[in-house]
Amino acid sequence: MPGSEFFGKEEIVEVIKVLDRGVLHRYAAEQMLGVSAVREFEKKFAEYMGSKYALGVMSGTAALKVAMAALGVGPGDEVITSCFTFVATPEAILDCGAIPVFVNIDETLNLDPEDLEKNITDRTKVVIAVHMTGVQAKIDEIKRITDKHGIYLIEDNAQACGASYKGRKLGTFGHFGTFSFDFYKPITTGEGGMVITDDEELFFRADCYHDHGHIHDMSVPRALEKRYSIGFNYRMSELQGALGLAQISKMDEVIRRHKENKRYLKERIAEIKGITFREIPDPEGEIASTLTVFLPSREKALAFKEGLSKRGIGVAHLASNRWHFVPNWEHMMEWKSLLAHRCPFECAFNDTLRKNYSPEKYARSTGILERALSLDISAKVEKERLDKIVSAFAEVAKEVL
Ligand SMILES: Cc1ncc(COP(=O)(O)O)c(C=O)c1O
């Protein structure tokens, strides 16, 4: 939880500024006071990412929904994404009335470009490339494929905010990049998210949709603004904006410390025979929020996890992750939707969707994830704790490998 590890007087100052101004609605603040913390945060975020436009929203899930709405995703469309992602990615797709099509991962633990291409049909409207646990998907190859097929590309960068690929920030390769600032992320606003794009028209559509369809116009009272379309309320509040402003100035320090701590651990764990590491397309550009190791088999991975746990070190066995891997989502396999009345794909679910949730489709990903253990890297951690982790790995390796 690095973002929150860095809470300090900067956050307090920004939040108090907003409370002193007394207007928590971003557009009301702008209209009444000529200033908005959300607007300032958006400007800084766009600058940091090297994108033309940024739009603050209330969560990373909302960011995905807003991006897809702006691209016109709806019933009949298929949206391809990775089978290893947080459940929010397909939820946003389903909420648009579209069908999520999941594809296998490769050793980066992100979308496998080859499997992606095999799953493209004439109904594919968007590909959502997810950069999981701080590491890039093979975004250049993915972009080449989406460009070739004339399909939109969104990067779900909820888990790798601040990461880059060959010097270019993740989130700027696609038509949209989406981000989360929830409590567990490298920078946090409690709950919150961001949508970035370089496309003026797409930004306009996202901007209107996220605020009930308002065509924002500071020259008239908000109540008199024109409407672009039916929309929704996904606005970011001024309090979130204030936290974001303080946090973004700390992002590089968070990443620097992550990298330092991860390097220390990885160099030592690399000496242990039988442990290998996840493929990282550009090690310079990862944010080092996790260290993922591969063990020779599922049994050894589970035994290793248990051995570490006995020594007070918690790691995630990625194939067992209940919220991040398609075969573990029984509620989707059973189609437990509260919104069935507006489910245009109820019949499609019987063929396309059901095939998509069948565990056999993900045998290859299961084969990778069941050998994978992931350790969260803290930004602020004592050297003694890092040494304790290294010793635990060495001791358990003697027992298990
Ligand atoms: C890959 C991915 N996408 C989307 C989200 C959703 O973000 P939020 O929790 O801000 O809604 C998350 C959250 O962890 C995520 O990991």
The ligand as an SDF file (V2000), in Angstrom:
LIG
                    3D

 16 16  0  0  0  0  0  0  0  0999 V2000
   -6.6270   -4.5130  -13.1820 C   0  0  0  0  0  0  0  0  0  0  0  0
   -7.6360   -3.6830  -12.4620 C   0  0  0  0  0  0  0  0  0  0  0  0
   -8.5820   -3.0410  -13.1620 N   0  0  0  0  0  0  0  0  0  0  0  0
   -9.4950   -2.2570  -12.5620 C   0  0  0  0  0  0  0  0  0  0  0  0
   -9.5020   -2.0840  -11.1990 C   0  0  0  0  0  0  0  0  0  0  0  0
  -10.5710   -1.2830  -10.5600 C   0  0  0  0  0  0  0  0  0  0  0  0
  -10.1140   -0.1890   -9.8350 O   0  0  0  0  0  0  0  0  0  0  0  0
  -10.9770    0.3950   -8.6300 P   0  0  0  0  0  0  0  0  0  0  0  0
  -10.7760   -0.4700   -7.4390 O   0  0  0  0  0  0  0  0  0  0  0  0
  -10.4150    1.7600   -8.4220 O   0  0  0  0  0  0  0  0  0  0  0  0
  -12.3910    0.4500   -9.0810 O   0  0  0  0  0  0  0  0  0  0  0  0
   -8.5270   -2.7200  -10.4170 C   0  0  0  0  0  0  0  0  0  0  0  0
   -8.4990   -2.5570   -8.9550 C   0  0  0  0  0  0  0  0  0  0  0  0
   -7.6940   -3.1010   -8.2610 O   0  0  0  0  0  0  0  0  0  0  0  0
   -7.5720   -3.5530  -11.0690 C   0  0  0  0  0  0  0  0  0  0  0  0
   -6.6420   -4.1980  -10.3740 O   0  0  0  0  0  0  0  0  0  0  0  0
  1  2  1  0
  2  3  1  0
  2 15  2  0
  3  4  2  0
  4  5  1  0
  5  6  1  0
  5 12  2  0
  6  7  1  0
  7  8  1  0
  8  9  2  0
  8 10  1  0
  8 11  1  0
 12 13  1  0
 12 15  1  0
 13 14  2  0
 15 16  1  0
M  END
$$$$
